[in-house]
Amino acid sequence: MGLQDNEFLGKSEAASILYHDIFDYPLNAKEIIKWGVGKKGLSLFKKTKEILNKDGLYFLKGKENLLYKRALKERISKRKIEIAKKNASILAKFPTIKGVFITGALAMNNA
C-alpha cells in the first residue's frame, strides 16, 4: 500500500516516518502522531520516498526488512528492560538516588 492509499498521511506524518527511518524504526499510526517531527521536520518531507504500510507499520519503500528488525529489537529491548527493573529495585534502596530512567533506543523498544 503506497502513500496515496494512506489518507491520514500528510507532510508532517511523512516527515516523521522519514526521520525515524534514520533509526531503522518503522512507525505505527499512534507512534506517527506521538513522535511527530513538528514544523522544523517538514523540510524532511522534500526527501520523502514512497511510504508503504504493512501490518500497521509505515516505512519507506525498499525497507521491508525493518519489520523483522523491529520485532527482533522489541524482544531484545523487553529483556533489557527486565534487567533494568531488577537493577532499579536494588538502586531504590539507596536514599540518595531519586530516580532511575530509561532513555534513548531502549525507551522506544529499539535497542
Residue, then its C-alpha position, 0 to 999 in steps of 0.5 A: m500500500g503506497l502513500q496515496d492509499n494512506e489518507f491520514l498521511g500528510k507532510s508532517e506524518a511523512a516527515s516523521i516516518l522519514y526521520h525515524d527511518i534514520f533509526d531503522y524504526p518503522l512507525n505505527a499510526k499512534e507512534i506517527i502522531k506521538w513522535g511527530v517531527g513538528k514544523k522544523g521536520l517538514s523540510l524532511f518531507k522534500k526527501t520523502k520516498e514512497i511510504l508503504n504500510k504493512d501490518g500497521l507499520y509505515f516505512l519507506k519503500g525498499k525497507e521491508n526488512l525493518l519489520y523483522k528488525r523491529a520485532l527482533k529489537e522489541r524482544i531484545s529491548k523487553r529483556k533489557i528492560e527486565i534487567a533494568k527493573k531488577n537493577a532499579s529495585i536494588l538502586a531504590k534502596f539507596p536514599t540518595i538516588k531519586g530516580v532511575f530512567i530509561t532513555g534513548a533506543l531502549a525507551m522506544n523498544n529499539a535497542 
